[in-house]
């Protein structure tokens, strides 16, 4: 009999966390990409790269969770769980770094003046950074829940 | 008989980690503070705030480790260890955020032009960000070593 840790891989709480990550990271990607010359700033390209990694990762784990919740419980293997934990952990650090860089560059651009950043664009950058922060927070939560489960396997 | 995990609180490896954190965080602080108007940029003020927290934290834990190594081994209590882990963990996230913000703002200032940042100042900002990254890395290592010890107590 396996313990059911809420939020660990294969539970409905984990599905909710993954869906949240998917939504926030793709929102961050869209706010930054659509109609914006994001590649002129290093931090913005970095944010796009990282969010482009986080989105497919979250989508695929959300699919695994959905399968496990709605169709058939999958057996948990420590090796797979370890890969998921390490992946989440690395991506959460990377998305924190990307969110911080974007937020600080945006704040600098706002202060320097409107020639670098028309007000409509700047608020989109800020929204994108906020979404990246939320996505970081959720993937950190996933890491911790899975890490909690690991010793019991 | 207590297990000796290298790098956990009270060992000589931990003392080395703490000394490294002290050196890197105070170097980051000095590069940023001395003769620079750091308060005109939000990220730089943030870096100074965080490094001003990391330095006394590392110094005090280095003193605890030095006492424990050279004079008398202190008994390890789970509560104190938990406080140290949580503190290290929070400070490592904060210093990663500060290092990323500083690095990205510096890179932006370098690209925008020399009117915002004479080349001598810019290289100091970069050095400060690099030191903050090293300090982040060492405090993450401390967190992980202590976390490894926690279940055995």
Interface residues (C-beta under 8 A of the other chain):
Chain A: X41 X42 X43 X46 X93 X96 X97 X98 X100 X101 X102 X103 X104 X105 X107 X108 X109 X111 X112 X116 X151
Chain B: X41 X42 X43 X46 X93 X96 X97 X98 X100 X101 X102 X103 X104 X105 X107 X108 X109 X111 X112 X116 X151
